[in-house]
Amino acid sequence: MLLTEDCYFSSPVLSSFLPKETLDGTIWSGFSCFCGKCNQQMEDKNIRGVATDAFGVILVEAVGLCGSCLSLSKFRLRVKDGGVTEKINRDGEWVRQSPKIKEEGLLGKLKRVLRNSRRTPRP
């Protein structure tokens, strides 16, 4: 799939292809896309493209329309076992991404409270 403006207007919403499953049973239900121009998070309804799977690897090719600055951003990534994601670097090589993982559960909440308490000025 060639990622172009025409692709945005002719492709379905990416979420219509999800969820997908890797060989190890990891369920991939989507990702957060940020505008390449203004770095604002894009809404799912504004991300169009395809998510295909072969041999347990999910290949995502999409174009997103930023609701803030109205620019288009291209996304191409692979999702592997364990939810590991890779993107293509400037040299055209697939490289592992380091996603920001949300801290969940009691431990995550405790960490967040401790971090915020350090930021709060004390009288």
PyMOL commands that set and color helices and strands:
alter all, ss='L'
color gray80, all
select helices_A, chain A and resi 5-10+14-17+44-46+81-83+105-119
alter helices_A, ss='H'
color red, helices_A
select strands_A, chain A and resi 20-21+27-28+47-54+57-65+72-79+85-88+94-96
alter strands_A, ss='S'
color yellow, strands_A
deselect
rebuild
show_as cartoon
